[in-house]
Amino acid sequence: MLSLRVSTTAQLSPAVEQLLTNDPHVSSLTVLRGASVQPLGDVFLADIPRESANAIVDQLRSLGVHLEGTIALNP
C-alpha cells in the first residue's frame, strides 16, 4: 500500500474527489477542506495499492493537479 496525498485548488477539488471516490482501489479516503494554504484549497489523503499508483497519478495529472497543486506518494 502507498499513501497518497493530493493538495489542490478549490476549483479542481470536486473533480479530484469524484475521481478518488469512484476508483475501487482507493481506500481510507479523507478530505481536508480548506487545509491547503498553497495552493489555496483542499488536501486529499488516501491509501492505494502499488499496482494502481500509475493509473491514479495519470488521471490526476490529466485533471491538471500537478500544475496547480501537489501529488505525493509515500510507502
PDB file of N, CA, C and O in Angstrom:
ATOM      1  N   MET A   1       0.836  -1.187   0.000  1.00  0.00           N
ATOM      2  CA  MET A   1       0.000   0.000   0.000  1.00  0.00           C
ATOM      3  C   MET A   1       0.871   1.236   0.000  1.00  0.00           C
ATOM      4  O   MET A   1       1.944   1.270   0.601  1.00  0.00           O
ATOM      5  N   LEU A   2       0.378   2.254  -0.692  1.00  0.00           N
ATOM      6  CA  LEU A   2       1.022   3.561  -0.703  1.00  0.00           C
ATOM      7  C   LEU A   2       0.066   4.580  -0.107  1.00  0.00           C
ATOM      8  O   LEU A   2      -1.153   4.438  -0.202  1.00  0.00           O
ATOM      9  N   SER A   3       0.633   5.604   0.507  1.00  0.00           N
ATOM     10  CA  SER A   3      -0.165   6.728   0.988  1.00  0.00           C
ATOM     11  C   SER A   3      -0.126   7.807  -0.075  1.00  0.00           C
ATOM     12  O   SER A   3       0.946   8.228  -0.510  1.00  0.00           O
ATOM     13  N   LEU A   4      -1.292   8.248  -0.485  1.00  0.00           N
ATOM     14  CA  LEU A   4      -1.432   9.300  -1.491  1.00  0.00           C
ATOM     15  C   LEU A   4      -1.856  10.584  -0.791  1.00  0.00           C
ATOM     16  O   LEU A   4      -2.775  10.589   0.028  1.00  0.00           O
ATOM     17  N   ARG A   5      -1.168  11.672  -1.128  1.00  0.00           N
ATOM     18  CA  ARG A   5      -1.572  12.998  -0.623  1.00  0.00           C
ATOM     19  C   ARG A   5      -1.669  13.916  -1.820  1.00  0.00           C
ATOM     20  O   ARG A   5      -0.721  14.061  -2.591  1.00  0.00           O
ATOM     21  N   VAL A   6      -2.825  14.533  -1.964  1.00  0.00           N
ATOM     22  CA  VAL A   6      -3.055  15.475  -3.056  1.00  0.00           C
ATOM     23  C   VAL A   6      -3.460  16.808  -2.449  1.00  0.00           C
ATOM     24  O   VAL A   6      -4.403  16.889  -1.663  1.00  0.00           O
ATOM     25  N   SER A   7      -2.739  17.841  -2.823  1.00  0.00           N
ATOM     26  CA  SER A   7      -3.086  19.207  -2.426  1.00  0.00           C
ATOM     27  C   SER A   7      -3.510  19.918  -3.701  1.00  0.00           C
ATOM     28  O   SER A   7      -2.745  19.983  -4.663  1.00  0.00           O
ATOM     29  N   THR A   8      -4.720  20.447  -3.713  1.00  0.00           N
ATOM     30  CA  THR A   8      -5.245  21.018  -4.952  1.00  0.00           C
ATOM     31  C   THR A   8      -6.098  22.252  -4.708  1.00  0.00           C
ATOM     32  O   THR A   8      -6.575  22.496  -3.600  1.00  0.00           O
ATOM     33  N   THR A   9      -6.271  23.006  -5.751  1.00  0.00           N
ATOM     34  CA  THR A   9      -7.090  24.219  -5.662  1.00  0.00           C
ATOM     35  C   THR A   9      -8.555  23.856  -5.460  1.00  0.00           C
ATOM     36  O   THR A   9      -8.986  22.744  -5.765  1.00  0.00           O
ATOM     37  N   ALA A  10      -9.298  24.804  -4.946  1.00  0.00           N
ATOM     38  CA  ALA A  10     -10.725  24.595  -4.733  1.00  0.00           C
ATOM     39  C   ALA A  10     -11.450  24.319  -6.049  1.00  0.00           C
ATOM     40  O   ALA A  10     -12.456  23.609  -6.061  1.00  0.00           O
ATOM     41  N   GLN A  11     -10.957  24.866  -7.145  1.00  0.00           N
ATOM     42  CA  GLN A  11     -11.594  24.654  -8.449  1.00  0.00           C
ATOM     43  C   GLN A  11     -11.464  23.202  -8.911  1.00  0.00           C
ATOM     44  O   GLN A  11     -12.393  22.658  -9.508  1.00  0.00           O
ATOM     45  N   LEU A  12     -10.328  22.576  -8.642  1.00  0.00           N
ATOM     46  CA  LEU A  12     -10.110  21.195  -9.069  1.00  0.00           C
ATOM     47  C   LEU A  12     -10.611  20.174  -8.048  1.00  0.00           C
ATOM     48  O   LEU A  12     -10.737  18.991  -8.364  1.00  0.00           O
ATOM     49  N   SER A  13     -10.889  20.612  -6.865  1.00  0.00           N
ATOM     50  CA  SER A  13     -11.252  19.702  -5.779  1.00  0.00           C
ATOM     51  C   SER A  13     -12.439  18.794  -6.097  1.00  0.00           C
ATOM     52  O   SER A  13     -12.360  17.599  -5.809  1.00  0.00           O
ATOM     53  N   PRO A  14     -13.528  19.290  -6.671  1.00  0.00           N
ATOM     54  CA  PRO A  14     -14.652  18.383  -6.972  1.00  0.00           C
ATOM     55  C   PRO A  14     -14.266  17.261  -7.935  1.00  0.00           C
ATOM     56  O   PRO A  14     -14.696  16.122  -7.754  1.00  0.00           O
ATOM     57  N   ALA A  15     -13.471  17.565  -8.945  1.00  0.00           N
ATOM     58  CA  ALA A  15     -13.051  16.543  -9.906  1.00  0.00           C
ATOM     59  C   ALA A  15     -12.130  15.523  -9.248  1.00  0.00           C
ATOM     60  O   ALA A  15     -12.235  14.327  -9.521  1.00  0.00           O
ATOM     61  N   VAL A  16     -11.234  15.983  -8.390  1.00  0.00           N
ATOM     62  CA  VAL A  16     -10.331  15.074  -7.674  1.00  0.00           C
ATOM     63  C   VAL A  16     -11.141  14.177  -6.742  1.00  0.00           C
ATOM     64  O   VAL A  16     -10.905  12.971  -6.677  1.00  0.00           O
ATOM     65  N   GLU A  17     -12.080  14.755  -6.035  1.00  0.00           N
ATOM     66  CA  GLU A  17     -12.907  13.964  -5.122  1.00  0.00           C
ATOM     67  C   GLU A  17     -13.695  12.902  -5.885  1.00  0.00           C
ATOM     68  O   GLU A  17     -13.779  11.756  -5.442  1.00  0.00           O
ATOM     69  N   GLN A  18     -14.264  13.267  -7.008  1.00  0.00           N
ATOM     70  CA  GLN A  18     -15.023  12.307  -7.808  1.00  0.00           C
ATOM     71  C   GLN A  18     -14.111  11.180  -8.309  1.00  0.00           C
ATOM     72  O   GLN A  18     -14.473  10.005  -8.244  1.00  0.00           O
ATOM     73  N   LEU A  19     -12.946  11.542  -8.802  1.00  0.00           N
ATOM     74  CA  LEU A  19     -12.003  10.547  -9.306  1.00  0.00           C
ATOM     75  C   LEU A  19     -11.634   9.554  -8.208  1.00  0.00           C
ATOM     76  O   LEU A  19     -11.695   8.343  -8.420  1.00  0.00           O
ATOM     77  N   LEU A  20     -11.254  10.057  -7.043  1.00  0.00           N
ATOM     78  CA  LEU A  20     -10.810   9.184  -5.953  1.00  0.00           C
ATOM     79  C   LEU A  20     -11.967   8.390  -5.346  1.00  0.00           C
ATOM     80  O   LEU A  20     -11.784   7.239  -4.950  1.00  0.00           O
ATOM     81  N   THR A  21     -13.128   8.978  -5.269  1.00  0.00           N
ATOM     82  CA  THR A  21     -14.297   8.292  -4.720  1.00  0.00           C
ATOM     83  C   THR A  21     -14.740   7.148  -5.624  1.00  0.00           C
ATOM     84  O   THR A  21     -15.146   6.092  -5.140  1.00  0.00           O
ATOM     85  N   ASN A  22     -14.662   7.357  -6.934  1.00  0.00           N
ATOM     86  CA  ASN A  22     -15.141   6.353  -7.883  1.00  0.00           C
ATOM     87  C   ASN A  22     -14.130   5.242  -8.173  1.00  0.00           C
ATOM     88  O   ASN A  22     -14.492   4.225  -8.764  1.00  0.00           O
ATOM     89  N   ASP A  23     -12.889   5.415  -7.774  1.00  0.00           N
ATOM     90  CA  ASP A  23     -11.880   4.394  -8.035  1.00  0.00           C
ATOM     91  C   ASP A  23     -11.997   3.297  -6.975  1.00  0.00           C
ATOM     92  O   ASP A  23     -11.855   3.578  -5.785  1.00  0.00           O
ATOM     93  N   PRO A  24     -12.253   2.054  -7.387  1.00  0.00           N
ATOM     94  CA  PRO A  24     -12.444   0.981  -6.408  1.00  0.00           C
ATOM     95  C   PRO A  24     -11.169   0.593  -5.658  1.00  0.00           C
ATOM     96  O   PRO A  24     -11.239  -0.114  -4.653  1.00  0.00           O
ATOM     97  N   HIS A  25     -10.011   1.045  -6.132  1.00  0.00           N
ATOM     98  CA  HIS A  25      -8.751   0.705  -5.483  1.00  0.00           C
ATOM     99  C   HIS A  25      -8.384   1.666  -4.350  1.00  0.00           C
ATOM    100  O   HIS A  25      -7.497   1.376  -3.547  1.00  0.00           O
ATOM    101  N   VAL A  26      -9.058   2.792  -4.288  1.00  0.00           N
ATOM    102  CA  VAL A  26      -8.765   3.805  -3.264  1.00  0.00           C
ATOM    103  C   VAL A  26      -9.481   3.442  -1.972  1.00  0.00           C
ATOM    104  O   VAL A  26     -10.672   3.129  -1.975  1.00  0.00           O
ATOM    105  N   SER A  27      -8.749   3.488  -0.875  1.00  0.00           N
ATOM    106  CA  SER A  27      -9.366   3.236   0.427  1.00  0.00           C
ATOM    107  C   SER A  27      -8.936   4.311   1.417  1.00  0.00           C
ATOM    108  O   SER A  27      -7.983   5.055   1.184  1.00  0.00           O
ATOM    109  N   SER A  28      -9.655   4.370   2.512  1.00  0.00           N
ATOM    110  CA  SER A  28      -9.362   5.322   3.589  1.00  0.00           C
ATOM    111  C   SER A  28      -9.264   6.753   3.070  1.00  0.00           C
ATOM    112  O   SER A  28      -8.364   7.495   3.463  1.00  0.00           O
ATOM    113  N   LEU A  29     -10.175   7.138   2.199  1.00  0.00           N
ATOM    114  CA  LEU A  29     -10.157   8.491   1.628  1.00  0.00           C
ATOM    115  C   LEU A  29     -10.600   9.512   2.668  1.00  0.00           C
ATOM    116  O   LEU A  29     -11.656   9.386   3.287  1.00  0.00           O
ATOM    117  N   THR A  30      -9.764  10.520   2.836  1.00  0.00           N
ATOM    118  CA  THR A  30     -10.055  11.625   3.743  1.00  0.00           C
ATOM    119  C   THR A  30      -9.912  12.921   2.974  1.00  0.00           C
ATOM    120  O   THR A  30      -8.950  13.103   2.227  1.00  0.00           O
ATOM    121  N   VAL A  31     -10.873  13.830   3.152  1.00  0.00           N
ATOM    122  CA  VAL A  31     -10.817  15.136   2.504  1.00  0.00           C
ATOM    123  C   VAL A  31     -10.725  16.189   3.599  1.00  0.00           C
ATOM    124  O   VAL A  31     -11.585  16.270   4.476  1.00  0.00           O
ATOM    125  N   LEU A  32      -9.672  16.993   3.534  1.00  0.00           N
ATOM    126  CA  LEU A  32      -9.482  18.088   4.492  1.00  0.00           C
ATOM    127  C   LEU A  32      -9.768  19.396   3.766  1.00  0.00           C
ATOM    128  O   LEU A  32      -8.886  19.986   3.143  1.00  0.00           O
ATOM    129  N   ARG A  33     -10.990  19.824   3.860  1.00  0.00           N
ATOM    130  CA  ARG A  33     -11.434  21.024   3.136  1.00  0.00           C
ATOM    131  C   ARG A  33     -10.771  22.268   3.720  1.00  0.00           C
ATOM    132  O   ARG A  33     -10.768  22.487   4.931  1.00  0.00           O
ATOM    133  N   GLY A  34     -10.210  23.073   2.822  1.00  0.00           N
ATOM    134  CA  GLY A  34      -9.589  24.319   3.226  1.00  0.00           C
ATOM    135  C   GLY A  34      -8.257  24.158   3.940  1.00  0.00           C
ATOM    136  O   GLY A  34      -7.723  25.132   4.472  1.00  0.00           O
ATOM    137  N   ALA A  35      -7.709  22.946   3.964  1.00  0.00           N
ATOM    138  CA  ALA A  35      -6.473  22.694   4.705  1.00  0.00           C
ATOM    139  C   ALA A  35      -5.220  23.122   3.961  1.00  0.00           C
ATOM    140  O   ALA A  35      -4.166  23.293   4.575  1.00  0.00           O
ATOM    141  N   SER A  36      -5.315  23.294   2.664  1.00  0.00           N
ATOM    142  CA  SER A  36      -4.139  23.673   1.881  1.00  0.00           C
ATOM    143  C   SER A  36      -4.029  25.194   1.789  1.00  0.00           C
ATOM    144  O   SER A  36      -4.977  25.881   1.409  1.00  0.00           O
ATOM    145  N   VAL A  37      -2.867  25.691   2.142  1.00  0.00           N
ATOM    146  CA  VAL A  37      -2.616  27.131   2.084  1.00  0.00           C
ATOM    147  C   VAL A  37      -2.017  27.511   0.729  1.00  0.00           C
ATOM    148  O   VAL A  37      -2.355  28.546   0.155  1.00  0.00           O
ATOM    149  N   GLN A  38      -1.122  26.656   0.231  1.00  0.00           N
ATOM    150  CA  GLN A  38      -0.537  26.908  -1.080  1.00  0.00           C
ATOM    151  C   GLN A  38      -0.438  25.592  -1.825  1.00  0.00           C
ATOM    152  O   GLN A  38       0.444  24.796  -1.505  1.00  0.00           O
ATOM    153  N   PRO A  39      -1.288  25.318  -2.797  1.00  0.00           N
ATOM    154  CA  PRO A  39      -2.312  26.207  -3.318  1.00  0.00           C
ATOM    155  C   PRO A  39      -3.494  26.297  -2.347  1.00  0.00           C
ATOM    156  O   PRO A  39      -3.729  25.389  -1.550  1.00  0.00           O
ATOM    157  N   LEU A  40      -4.201  27.361  -2.424  1.00  0.00           N
ATOM    158  CA  LEU A  40      -5.378  27.560  -1.582  1.00  0.00           C
ATOM    159  C   LEU A  40      -6.449  26.562  -2.001  1.00  0.00           C
ATOM    160  O   LEU A  40      -6.956  26.614  -3.121  1.00  0.00           O
ATOM    161  N   GLY A  41      -6.785  25.662  -1.102  1.00  0.00           N
ATOM    162  CA  GLY A  41      -7.773  24.642  -1.449  1.00  0.00           C
ATOM    163  C   GLY A  41      -7.815  23.507  -0.452  1.00  0.00           C
ATOM    164  O   GLY A  41      -7.748  23.717   0.759  1.00  0.00           O
ATOM    165  N   ASP A  42      -7.927  22.291  -0.985  1.00  0.00           N
ATOM    166  CA  ASP A  42      -8.174  21.115  -0.163  1.00  0.00           C
ATOM    167  C   ASP A  42      -7.017  20.116  -0.230  1.00  0.00           C
ATOM    168  O   ASP A  42      -6.206  20.136  -1.155  1.00  0.00           O
ATOM    169  N   VAL A  43      -6.969  19.248   0.773  1.00  0.00           N
ATOM    170  CA  VAL A  43      -5.998  18.166   0.813  1.00  0.00           C
ATOM    171  C   VAL A  43      -6.764  16.848   0.858  1.00  0.00           C
ATOM    172  O   VAL A  43      -7.715  16.687   1.623  1.00  0.00           O
ATOM    173  N   PHE A  44      -6.325  15.907   0.017  1.00  0.00           N
ATOM    174  CA  PHE A  44      -6.906  14.572  -0.029  1.00  0.00           C
ATOM    175  C   PHE A  44      -5.851  13.578   0.440  1.00  0.00           C
ATOM    176  O   PHE A  44      -4.697  13.637   0.014  1.00  0.00           O
ATOM    177  N   LEU A  45      -6.250  12.670   1.316  1.00  0.00           N
ATOM    178  CA  LEU A  45      -5.378  11.606   1.801  1.00  0.00           C
ATOM    179  C   LEU A  45      -6.066  10.280   1.509  1.00  0.00           C
ATOM    180  O   LEU A  45      -7.269  10.137   1.727  1.00  0.00           O
ATOM    181  N   ALA A  46      -5.298   9.309   1.014  1.00  0.00           N
ATOM    182  CA  ALA A  46      -5.884   8.005   0.713  1.00  0.00           C
ATOM    183  C   ALA A  46      -4.794   6.942   0.694  1.00  0.00           C
ATOM    184  O   ALA A  46      -3.605   7.245   0.594  1.00  0.00           O
ATOM    185  N   ASP A  47      -5.224   5.707   0.792  1.00  0.00           N
ATOM    186  CA  ASP A  47      -4.340   4.565   0.620  1.00  0.00           C
ATOM    187  C   ASP A  47      -4.663   3.941  -0.730  1.00  0.00           C
ATOM    188  O   ASP A  47      -5.828   3.777  -1.092  1.00  0.00           O
ATOM    189  N   ILE A  48      -3.600   3.593  -1.478  1.00  0.00           N
ATOM    190  CA  ILE A  48      -3.796   2.959  -2.778  1.00  0.00           C
ATOM    191  C   ILE A  48      -2.788   1.819  -2.930  1.00  0.00           C
ATOM    192  O   ILE A  48      -1.677   1.904  -2.404  1.00  0.00           O
ATOM    193  N   PRO A  49      -3.162   0.758  -3.641  1.00  0.00           N
ATOM    194  CA  PRO A  49      -2.203  -0.313  -3.883  1.00  0.00           C
ATOM    195  C   PRO A  49      -1.136   0.135  -4.876  1.00  0.00           C
ATOM    196  O   PRO A  49      -1.411   0.937  -5.769  1.00  0.00           O
ATOM    197  N   ARG A  50       0.058  -0.373  -4.722  1.00  0.00           N
ATOM    198  CA  ARG A  50       1.174  -0.004  -5.611  1.00  0.00           C
ATOM    199  C   ARG A  50       0.815  -0.197  -7.075  1.00  0.00           C
ATOM    200  O   ARG A  50       1.164   0.630  -7.917  1.00  0.00           O
ATOM    201  N   GLU A  51       0.124  -1.278  -7.379  1.00  0.00           N
ATOM    202  CA  GLU A  51      -0.181  -1.587  -8.775  1.00  0.00           C
ATOM    203  C   GLU A  51      -1.191  -0.622  -9.404  1.00  0.00           C
ATOM    204  O   GLU A  51      -1.348  -0.614 -10.625  1.00  0.00           O
ATOM    205  N   SER A  52      -1.868   0.179  -8.604  1.00  0.00           N
ATOM    206  CA  SER A  52      -2.820   1.169  -9.121  1.00  0.00           C
ATOM    207  C   SER A  52      -2.241   2.574  -9.160  1.00  0.00           C
ATOM    208  O   SER A  52      -2.868   3.486  -9.700  1.00  0.00           O
ATOM    209  N   ALA A  53      -1.066   2.758  -8.602  1.00  0.00           N
ATOM    210  CA  ALA A  53      -0.500   4.104  -8.437  1.00  0.00           C
ATOM    211  C   ALA A  53      -0.329   4.839  -9.765  1.00  0.00           C
ATOM    212  O   ALA A  53      -0.727   5.999  -9.879  1.00  0.00           O
ATOM    213  N   ASN A  54       0.248   4.195 -10.756  1.00  0.00           N
ATOM    214  CA  ASN A  54       0.486   4.881 -12.031  1.00  0.00           C
ATOM    215  C   ASN A  54      -0.806   5.353 -12.673  1.00  0.00           C
ATOM    216  O   ASN A  54      -0.882   6.482 -13.159  1.00  0.00           O
ATOM    217  N   ALA A  55      -1.821   4.504 -12.678  1.00  0.00           N
ATOM    218  CA  ALA A  55      -3.096   4.871 -13.296  1.00  0.00           C
ATOM    219  C   ALA A  55      -3.751   6.041 -12.561  1.00  0.00           C
ATOM    220  O   ALA A  55      -4.285   6.954 -13.191  1.00  0.00           O
ATOM    221  N   ILE A  56      -3.707   6.011 -11.244  1.00  0.00           N
ATOM    222  CA  ILE A  56      -4.325   7.085 -10.459  1.00  0.00           C
ATOM    223  C   ILE A  56      -3.568   8.391 -10.657  1.00  0.00           C
ATOM    224  O   ILE A  56      -4.184   9.439 -10.849  1.00  0.00           O
ATOM    225  N   VAL A  57      -2.251   8.341 -10.612  1.00  0.00           N
ATOM    226  CA  VAL A  57      -1.453   9.556 -10.832  1.00  0.00           C
ATOM    227  C   VAL A  57      -1.684  10.095 -12.244  1.00  0.00           C
ATOM    228  O   VAL A  57      -1.793  11.307 -12.428  1.00  0.00           O
ATOM    229  N   ASP A  58      -1.759   9.222 -13.234  1.00  0.00           N
ATOM    230  CA  ASP A  58      -2.035   9.663 -14.609  1.00  0.00           C
ATOM    231  C   ASP A  58      -3.374  10.386 -14.698  1.00  0.00           C
ATOM    232  O   ASP A  58      -3.488  11.404 -15.381  1.00  0.00           O
ATOM    233  N   GLN A  59      -4.375   9.868 -14.017  1.00  0.00           N
ATOM    234  CA  GLN A  59      -5.690  10.508 -14.031  1.00  0.00           C
ATOM    235  C   GLN A  59      -5.648  11.870 -13.328  1.00  0.00           C
ATOM    236  O   GLN A  59      -6.257  12.831 -13.797  1.00  0.00           O
ATOM    237  N   LEU A  60      -4.938  11.948 -12.216  1.00  0.00           N
ATOM    238  CA  LEU A  60      -4.805  13.228 -11.512  1.00  0.00           C
ATOM    239  C   LEU A  60      -4.068  14.247 -12.390  1.00  0.00           C
ATOM    240  O   LEU A  60      -4.433  15.422 -12.430  1.00  0.00           O
ATOM    241  N   ARG A  61      -3.038  13.786 -13.085  1.00  0.00           N
ATOM    242  CA  ARG A  61      -2.297  14.673 -13.992  1.00  0.00           C
ATOM    243  C   ARG A  61      -3.181  15.133 -15.153  1.00  0.00           C
ATOM    244  O   ARG A  61      -3.064  16.270 -15.610  1.00  0.00           O
ATOM    245  N   SER A  62      -4.057  14.261 -15.624  1.00  0.00           N
ATOM    246  CA  SER A  62      -4.946  14.645 -16.726  1.00  0.00           C
ATOM    247  C   SER A  62      -5.915  15.750 -16.298  1.00  0.00           C
ATOM    248  O   SER A  62      -6.417  16.502 -17.133  1.00  0.00           O
ATOM    249  N   LEU A  63      -6.173  15.839 -14.998  1.00  0.00           N
ATOM    250  CA  LEU A  63      -7.005  16.928 -14.466  1.00  0.00           C
ATOM    251  C   LEU A  63      -6.204  18.225 -14.301  1.00  0.00           C
ATOM    252  O   LEU A  63      -6.782  19.298 -14.129  1.00  0.00           O
ATOM    253  N   GLY A  64      -4.874  18.120 -14.354  1.00  0.00           N
ATOM    254  CA  GLY A  64      -4.020  19.286 -14.174  1.00  0.00           C
ATOM    255  C   GLY A  64      -3.608  19.537 -12.742  1.00  0.00           C
ATOM    256  O   GLY A  64      -3.124  20.621 -12.416  1.00  0.00           O
ATOM    257  N   VAL A  65      -3.791  18.553 -11.885  1.00  0.00           N
ATOM    258  CA  VAL A  65      -3.451  18.732 -10.466  1.00  0.00           C
ATOM    259  C   VAL A  65      -1.977  19.095 -10.297  1.00  0.00           C
ATOM    260  O   VAL A  65      -1.637  19.944  -9.473  1.00  0.00           O
ATOM    261  N   HIS A  66      -1.118  18.465 -11.062  1.00  0.00           N
ATOM    262  CA  HIS A  66       0.334  18.711 -10.934  1.00  0.00           C
ATOM    263  C   HIS A  66       0.737  20.125 -11.335  1.00  0.00           C
ATOM    264  O   HIS A  66       1.821  20.583 -10.974  1.00  0.00           O
ATOM    265  N   LEU A  67      -0.118  20.820 -12.072  1.00  0.00           N
ATOM    266  CA  LEU A  67       0.160  22.189 -12.490  1.00  0.00           C
ATOM    267  C   LEU A  67      -0.237  23.222 -11.446  1.00  0.00           C
ATOM    268  O   LEU A  67       0.337  24.309 -11.382  1.00  0.00           O
ATOM    269  N   GLU A  68      -1.225  22.871 -10.630  1.00  0.00           N
ATOM    270  CA  GLU A  68      -1.755  23.822  -9.659  1.00  0.00           C
ATOM    271  C   GLU A  68      -1.653  23.316  -8.230  1.00  0.00           C
ATOM    272  O   GLU A  68      -2.101  23.995  -7.305  1.00  0.00           O
ATOM    273  N   GLY A  69      -1.081  22.150  -8.031  1.00  0.00           N
ATOM    274  CA  GLY A  69      -1.034  21.577  -6.700  1.00  0.00           C
ATOM    275  C   GLY A  69       0.077  20.561  -6.583  1.00  0.00           C
ATOM    276  O   GLY A  69       1.106  20.672  -7.250  1.00  0.00           O
ATOM    277  N   THR A  70      -0.131  19.561  -5.728  1.00  0.00           N
ATOM    278  CA  THR A  70       0.884  18.557  -5.443  1.00  0.00           C
ATOM    279  C   THR A  70       0.260  17.171  -5.425  1.00  0.00           C
ATOM    280  O   THR A  70      -0.840  16.967  -4.911  1.00  0.00           O
ATOM    281  N   ILE A  71       0.992  16.225  -6.000  1.00  0.00           N
ATOM    282  CA  ILE A  71       0.642  14.813  -5.910  1.00  0.00           C
ATOM    283  C   ILE A  71       1.843  14.127  -5.250  1.00  0.00           C
ATOM    284  O   ILE A  71       2.950  14.163  -5.786  1.00  0.00           O
ATOM    285  N   ALA A  72       1.625  13.509  -4.102  1.00  0.00           N
ATOM    286  CA  ALA A  72       2.732  12.856  -3.393  1.00  0.00           C
ATOM    287  C   ALA A  72       2.342  11.429  -3.027  1.00  0.00           C
ATOM    288  O   ALA A  72       1.221  11.161  -2.593  1.00  0.00           O
ATOM    289  N   LEU A  73       3.305  10.513  -3.213  1.00  0.00           N
ATOM    290  CA  LEU A  73       3.136   9.119  -2.830  1.00  0.00           C
ATOM    291  C   LEU A  73       4.224   8.749  -1.830  1.00  0.00           C
ATOM    292  O   LEU A  73       5.395   9.080  -2.017  1.00  0.00           O
ATOM    293  N   ASN A  74       3.826   8.064  -0.774  1.00  0.00           N
ATOM    294  CA  ASN A  74       4.773   7.596   0.228  1.00  0.00           C
ATOM    295  C   ASN A  74       4.492   6.130   0.545  1.00  0.00           C
ATOM    296  O   ASN A  74       3.334   5.714   0.587  1.00  0.00           O
ATOM    297  N   PRO A  75       5.558   5.339   0.769  1.00  0.00           N
ATOM    298  CA  PRO A  75       5.352   3.919   1.091  1.00  0.00           C
ATOM    299  C   PRO A  75       4.730   3.745   2.465  1.00  0.00           C
ATOM    300  O   PRO A  75       4.489   2.616   2.894  1.00  0.00           O
TER     301      PRO A  75
END
